[in-house]
């Protein structure tokens, strides 16, 4: 098990890049290691934006998950789903 914190997606999942903000108050969870999809990646802080929602997310410490990382996560999910078939 590892300790982790829950993050919330800011915009619709189709909007790129994917931006997440930490829950407030922080939601601490324990994740079994066999459920990890990917590890050892960085999540840079989101740059300033123009919309009110974007600025509010940046003020909360929003992070970006890039397309390449998101694709890697989806690929790992597909591999695991195929193993269950």
ABEGO torsion letter per residue (X at the ends): XBBBBBBBBABBAABOBBBBBBBOBBBBBBBBAAABABBGBBBBBBBBBABAAAAAAAAAGBBBBBAAAAAAAAAAAAAAAAAAX
